[in-house]
């Protein structure tokens, strides 16, 4: 027990020391005067692995080989090989020669398996590669490592990581000496180079072998941190990993942390955000999507405009044309709802249930939801006392006599227009062979488009087999799903099938959806052109008379970062993992959206969100806290309108507080409010 306490205390002490003894902006100016050679430790100094601990590689090999207990046997084999060797230094083949259960003919096979795992898990340490290359301009550079891999194997790893041009490579298993052995390897290097140890500046991460032992032998030393947290998100890497899901998550975490970078080597928040947050979410979702589609026997996949635009790009990069073919399906809530629902005679109350309106609606938004061009009905709505630009609380429309009378007056026109749109919508969908087993992919929430489409097809007597696959499904998914052959699954959370949070997206939906922006306006309806039916789009809301809004270019950076993440992870071992859970894939972005730092709030708070033609800032209070204290109703209205409610809280109070708990409390107290 005392031994366990000692080792635990020693581990904590080394970890704390690792944070204290560090160098910030390391440069050639840090090199001690009189230095002739600069030596670098390799692992955790120049090269980092996508695992928490080096022995985790053995767990990966256990998964790959399916040999029960492989990881522990590999550890024991190395211990045994060192005991058999008089100097304690061993090579990889020597380890596998004493591995219990491996025949001599299989030794080379397992050596290659381990080397392949190392290759797939290793990267140049962020910011160290540039320093290494700078050192080569002014000094002779050597590499020193305590490692059981031979120099030819290490050289392959170094080359793959872009580390070339060094003078010599010293490996403990070949020299028969180590840095950890009181620094004996440093004496060997000094003698081999015919220089004094004080003419070497050594750079490494390990407090014992790279600092204490190196100084004991007279070397100049620069200590660097073993691990740096390079992520925008504050999510911690799971350690220790209690199950296979946490182990996979730790590999993804380390991969992101080890490879996150900026284009042209300069800091760009939005690119980094896409790489670290949107990229891992879309990568995880597309792996899950492909797995689900194969399980369900899907023959084609339709990505629904506009939110499906970015998902399709990622899917096509990951899957290509060799798997389930993908198509872009241009449909919006407006284009399907008007066509499918308003072509029937609806009561005023039934119509309101189907209206996709924000919490406060203008008369222009109401006419658009009905499918009618408002400019042709100015005299009609003004005759009922409705003014142009007038705003209504959507929840109060049921008792609004003016809008009720207006609807009853225009109902015939609404039905006639919707019937025309309905026929053209059916003609458009018939071009996609929906009689096949078809995947329908979108962000999700209430899965409205899929449900409305199924209703429309059923009404027309058209058979279809559509399966919905969504990033998330909330409690609204069950609404009106019983009367149709509705099948759907959610990735992050899935209220429809009994798992997930209570409409969590309500507090960040506008910001989240902004990351999926397409370059075109929303789908309005369908028209015939050159013998085919195509979507007619609204004007792009982010294109104003003065040019495209800043948000568009920033979102492009986010999307570019996400695409680059998918490309980079596809080259590495982490990319070969089975699909990770939605919670693991979303945790990085969720942290940024639900616990925003001041930096995240500054970058996204002024983003504008367009909902049914209405422009809303995501998290930009119009007044300060004192001002809202004098106008509480205005604060409630602005809060309801905000499309990133936790961001609104943070911008208003300007303090680090448990805003997520505050939001959940409001949801509990006011369950019917648009909180």
N, C-alpha and C positions, 0 to 999 in steps of 0.2 A: 504493500500500500504506500509506504514511504517513497519507494522507487517511482511509483506512478505519479505521486505529488511532485517529486523532484523533476521528472521529465515534463510534466505539464507546466510547472513554473518556469523551467528553462525555455520551453517553447514560447510562452507568453513574453518572457524577458527579451528573447531574440526578436520577436515580432515588434515589440515596442521600440527596441534599439534600431530596428530596420527603418522605422519612421523618423527617428531622431537624427541618425547619422545618414545624411543624404546630400545630394547636390542638386540644385535647381536647374538653372540654364547652363548645363555643362558645355564647355568649349575648349579649344586648344589652349586658351589662356590659363586653363586650370592645371595644365601640365607643369610639373616641378622643373625649375631651371636646372640645366645640366643633364637632363634626360636624353639618352640616345635611343632607347627602345621604349615603346609603349606596348604593354601587354594587356590583352583583354581576356577575362574569363568568357566562356561561351554561353552556357545555359543560364537563363535568367538575367544575363547581362547583355549579350548581343542577340541572343535568340530566346524567345519565349514559347511555351507550349500552351495549347488550349485545354489544359487540365489544371486542377488545383495543386496536385502534387505529382512528382515524376512517377510514383508507383501507380497512379491512376491509369497509366498507359497499359499496365498489366490487366486492369479490369476491362479495358476496351478489347484487349486480345482474348480475354475470356469470353466476351460476347461474340467476337468473330469466330473463334475456334469451337465454341459451344462445349468446351472442356470444363466440367464442373471443378471449381476450386483452382483454376489455372493461376489466378492472381497470387494467391497465397503460396502455391507451389513455386512460382517464379521468384518470389521473394526468398523463399527458403533455399532455392537452388543457388542464388547469388551468394547467400551467406555461407553455404557449404563450399562453394568454389573458392571463396576467399580464405576459408579455414584451411583448405588443401594447398593453397599457394603460400609459400614462405613469406613473400612481401605483401600479401593481401590484395594485390592488384590483379584483376582478371579481365579477360576479353569476353565478348558475347558468346562465341562458340564454346568457350570453357564453361560458361554458365549452363548452357543447354546440354552439355555432355553429362552433367550431374542432375539434370531435371528428371524427376521421378515420372516414369511412364513414357519417355520419348526415346525412340530407337535411334541408333547412330545415323541411319539413313535419313532421318527426319530433321537432324540438327540444322542443316543448311536451310531447309524450308522454314523453320521457326525463326531463324536469324533474319531471313528476308521479310517475314511477316512483321517482326518487331521494327525493323528498319523502315518498312512501308508505313507503319503507324507513326513513327517519329517524323517521317517526311510529311505526312498529312496533317500533323498537329503543330508543326514548328513555323514560326514567322520571325522576321527581324523585329527586334524590340522597337516600338515607336520612338522616334527621335534619336535613337542610338546609332542607326545606320549612317546618318549624316555626320555625326561626330566621328565615327570610325573612319569615314572617307576623308574628313578634314585632317585627322591625325596622320594619314598616309602622305599628305602633302609636305609635312614638316619632320616626320620621324619614321624610323623603321618600326613596323608593327608586327607583333607576334601574337599568337593565341595560345592560351594555356587552359587545359580542362581536366578535371577528374572525371573520367568516363570510361565505361567498359566497351564502348564502340570504338573500333579501330579508326585510324586517321583517314583511310579511304572512304569509310562510311560517313565520317564527320564532314569531309570535304564535299560530299554530295549534298548534305544538309546545308552547309554554308553557301554553296553555289545556288541552291534553290532559294535561299533567303537573300541573295544579292550581295553576299559578303565574300569578296575576292580581293586579290592584290596584297595579301599579307606575306611576310617574309618566311615564317616557319610556323608549324603547328605542333604543339607538344601535348600528348595525351598520356594520362597516368598509366593506362593499361599497357602501353608500349614501352614507357620509360621504366616501369616497375616501381615508380615512386609517385607520391601524390602531394597536393597542396595541403590536404587534411592531415597528412602524416608529419605534423610539426613544420610543414613548409619545405620538406625535402625536395620537392619538384622544383622549387625556385632556385635552390643551389645547383641542381642539374642544368637548368636553363642558363644560369649565369656562367657556369663552366663551359657549356657548349658554345656560347656566344663569345667567350673570352672577354667578358666585361664584368665590372663590379655590380653587385645587386643594387647599389645606390644610383646606378645609371639607368635603372628601369623604373618607370611609373606604371603601377599595376591598377587596373580598373576592374572591379568586381562587385558582387552583391552580398556574398556570404560573410557574415561578421567574423566567423572563426577562420576559415581558410583564406579568404581574400583580403581580410584586414589584419587580424591579429597575427596570423602566421606569416603573412607577407611583410609586415613591419618588423617582426622578430628577425627576419632574414635580411633586413636593411633596405627593402624596396620602398619607394614612395607609393602612396596609396590614395586612390579616389574611390570612396564608397558610394554606390548608387542603390536606390531602392530596389528590392526584389520585385515588388508589384506596384504599379501605379493605377489609380482609378481614373480612366480616361473618358468615362461615359458622362453624357449629359444627365441621364437618369441617375437617381440615387439608390437604385435597387442593388442590394448586396448579393454577391455570389453565394449560393448555398454551400455551406461548409460546416460540419461534414455533411455529405450527401446521404440521406436516410433511405432513399429508394432509387429505382432506375430513372424515374422522371426527374428527380432532383439532379441526378448524375448527368443526364442529357442536358438539362438546363444549365448546369455549371460549365459544360463544354461550349454551349452557345454563348454564355456570358463571357467566358474567357476569349472565345474567338472574336466577339465584337470588341472587347477591350484591347485585344492584341492587334487588331487590324484597322480600327477606326482612324480615319485620316481625312485630310482636306485636299481638294483639287489644288494643284499648283503649290502644295505645301503651305497654304495660308489658312488661317482659321475662318471657317464659314459655318455658322451655327445651323443654317437650314439644311445644308448638305449633310452635316453630321447628324442632325435630327432624323433625316430620312434614312441614313445608313444604319443608325443604331436602334431606331424605333419602328418606323414604317416598314423597313426592309425585312426585319426578322418576323414581323407580324404577317406580311404577305407571303414570305417564304414558308412559314409554318402553315398558313392557311392553304396554300396551293398544294403542299405535300399531303395535308389532310384531305383536301378536295379530291385529289387523284386517287387516294386510297379508298375513299367513300364511293367514288364513281365506279371503280373497278368492282367493288363489293356489290354494288347495285346493278351492275351490267349496263351502265350508261353507254349510249352509242355516239352522242354528240353533246357539246356543252355550249350554252348560250350565255355570254356575259352581257348583263343588262346595262344599257346606257342610263345615266352617265357615270355612276359610281363604279361600274364594272370595267371602265376604260383602263384604269391602272392595274386592276387585278388581272385582266387579260394580257397586258404587256408582260407581267411577271410570269404568268402561266406559260405563255408562249416561249419565254426565255428558258424556263425550267424544263418544259416538256418537249417543245418543238413540234414538228409535224408528224412525228413517228407514233404518237399515242392518240388519245381521243381528240378528234378534230374540234376546233373552237371557232365560234362565230360571234360577231358583235350584233346584239339585238337591241335596236333603238326603240325604246319604249319608256314612257314616264308615267307617273301617277295621273297626271292630267290627261295624257293621250289615251290611256286605257279607261280611266274612270268616266270621263265624259261619254266616250263611245259605248262602254258596257252598261253603265248605270242610268245615265240620264236619257237614254232612248226609251225608257219606260216612264209611264205616268207615276210620279212619286208624290207623296204628301210632302208638305213643307218640312215636317219633322224628319221624314226619311231622307229628304234631300240634305238637310243639315248634318246628318250622321255621316254622309258620304263626302262632305266638302273638305278637301285638304287645305285648311286655312291655319295661319298662325294664331297666336292668342289674341292679337288685335288685327283687324282686317279692314282694308280700304274697299270702297265700292268697286274700284278697278279690279281688285283681287276676287271679289265675289262674282263679277261678270266673267272673268277669265275662268273661274271654276265651273261656271255654267256652260262655258264654251262659246259665249257670244261676244262679238266685237263691241265694246262699250261705246265707241264713237258713233255707232249707228242708233244708239238708244238714249241719247242725251235728253231729248224732250220727254221720253217716257219716265226715266228715273227722277228727273227734276219735278215732274208733275205729281210725284208722290212725296215731295219735300226732301228728297235726298240730294245733297250737294256733291259736286265733283271733289274728289279727294277726301271725302268724309271718312272718319275712322270709327269702327265699331268694335266693342269687345265681343269676340266670337262666342263666348259662353252665354252672352245675353241676347243672341240673335233669335232664340226661340220665342222670346217675348217682344220682339221688335215688330210692331205692326206694319211699319213702312216697308221693310224688306219682305215680310210675308205677302203683302199686297202686290209688291213688285214681282215676286216670284210667280204668283198666281196669274198675273197679267202676261208674263213672258213664257209661261210653261209650254205653250204650243211651239214657240220658236225654239226653245231649248230642246224639245223632243225631236223636232225636224232636223236640227243641226246635228244632234247626237246620232240620229239614225244614219245620216250620211257618213259621219265619221266612223260609225260602227262597221259599215260595209267595207270601207277602205282599210280599216284596221284589220279586219278578217283577211282581206286580200293580201295585206302585208305579211301577216303571220303564216299564211299558207305557203309562202316562199321558203319556210324553214323546216318543213317536214316534221311537224310536232307529233306525228304518229309514231316516230321513233322514240326510244327511251332517251329522254332529253334532260340534261342538267340545266338548271336555271340558277345563275350565280349573281349575287348582288351583296351589298352591305347587309341588308336585312331589316332589322328592327321589327316591323309588323308584317313583312312579306306581302305588302299590299298589291304590288303589281302582279305577282304570281296568282294571288287569289282572284283578283279582278279578271285576269286573262282566262283562268279556268272557268269562271262564271260565264264569260262571253263565249267561249268555245262550246260550253255545255248548252247555252241558249241556242247556238247555231247548229247543234247536233253534230259537232266535229269532235271525233275521238282524239285523245291526246294522252301521252304518258310523260308527265313533267315531274321532276324531282327538284326541290329547292335546296340549295346549299348556300348558307349565309355566314358571314362573319359573326353575326349575333342575332338572336331572335328574342324579343321581349314578350310580355304578357298579351300584347295586342294581337299576336299571331293567331291565337285561338278564335278571335272574333270572325264570325261568318265562315269558319273553315269546315263545319260539319256537313254542309249541303253539297260540297264538292269533293272530288278525289284529291285532297290536299295532302302532299307529303313534303316534309321539309326538315332540315337539320341545321343546327347552329354550331359554330366553332368555339368562340370565346365563351358565350353562355347561350343556353337553349331553354328558355322558359316554356316553349311549346312542348318539348319532350321531358319537362320536369327538372331541369337543372339550370343554374345560373342566378344572376342577381336581379333585383327588382327594377327593371327599366333603368339601369345604371347610365345608359347613354343619354338620358334626359339632361344631365348636367354638362355634357360636353359634345353633343351630337354635331352642332354647327362647326366646331373646330375640327372634329374628326373627319367629317365629310369633306372639308376643304382640302384635305390631303389627297383626295381622289379626283380632283378637278380635271375635267376634259377641256379641250380647246374650243368647244362649241356650246351653243345655248341648249337649253332643255328641249326635249321633243314636244311639239305642240299637237300635231296630228299627222295624217298620211295623205300623200298626193300621188297621182299617177304621172310617170315620166318615162318616156321611151319604152313603153310596154311593161314597165315594172312599177311596183309601189314602193315609194321611199318615204323617209321621215322628213317632215317639215320642221325646222327648228325655230325657236325664239331667237332674237338677237342675243349675242353673248353678253351676259350681264356685267362681265368684268371689262368689257370694251366700251369706254365712254368717249365722248367727243374729243377729249384731250389725249386719248391713247389708252393702252391697256393698263389696268391698275397694277400697283406694285405687288399685290398679293399673288398675281399670276406668275411673275418671274420667280418669286420666292418659293411658291409651290413646285415649280419646275425643278428647282434645286433640291427640294425634299424628295421628289420623285426620282431624280437622277441618283441621289444617294441610295435610295431603296433599290434601284436597278443594279447599281454597282455592288451592293451587299449581296444580292442574289448571285451575281457573276462570281464574286470572290469566294463565297462559301461553297459554291459548286466545285471549286478547285481543290477543296480541303476535306479532311476527314469529317469535319462537322457536317458537311453537306450530305454525307451518306447516312446520317442518322435517320431512324424511323421518325414519323411525324411526332412532333412534340405537342403537348396539350395546348389548348387555346389560352389557358391561364399563363403558361410559361412564355408563350409567344407574345402575349399582350402586356406582360407585367412591366416591361421597360417603358412603353408608351403610357400605360395606365398611371404609372408614377408621375410622369410629366403632366398629365391632364388632371389628375385628382390631388396631387400634392405639388403644385407648380412652384418652382423657385422664382425669385425675382427676375432672373434672366429669362426663363421661359415665358413669364407673364409679359415682360417687355417686348419679346419677339412676336408674340401672338395676340396680345390684347387688342391691338388696333386693326386686326384683320376684320374685313367686312364680310358679312354673310348675306346672301340674297335668298329670300323665301317668298315665293309667289310674287315676285317683283318688288318686295320690300327690302330696303338696305338696312342692315343692323350690324353694329359693331359687336364682336364676340364678347369682349369683356372691357368695356370702356364706360364707366359711370359718367353721367352728364353733370353730376354735382359731387361735391365732397360730402363727407359724413355729416358735417354740421348742416350743410345745405339741404340734404335729404331729411334731416331731423325736422326741418321746417316745412318740408313737402313730402310727408311719408307716402302718400298715394302715388306720387311720381316715382319714388324709389321702388315701390312694389311693381309698377308698370314696367320700369326699366329692367328690373330683375327678371320678370317674366319673359321679356323680349330677348334677354341675353341668351346667346347660343353656347356660352361656356360659363355656367353659373358659378362654379367654384372659382374660376378666374375673376368673375365679377366681384365675389366676396373678397378675394385677395387684393384686387385693385382698390376696393373701397376701404378696407380696414388696414391694409399695408403692413400687416403683421403676420408672423408665422403662427397660425392657429389651426386646430383640427377642422378645416372647412368641410371635409368629407362627412364627418360626423354631424356637423351643423346641417348640411344638406339632407342627410338621412333623417334627422330629427324633423325637419320641415316636411319631408315626404310623409312621415308618420302622422304628424299633426294635421296636415292639409293634403290628404291623399288624392283629392280631385283637382287640386291646383296644378298648373303647368310648371311645377318646380323642377 
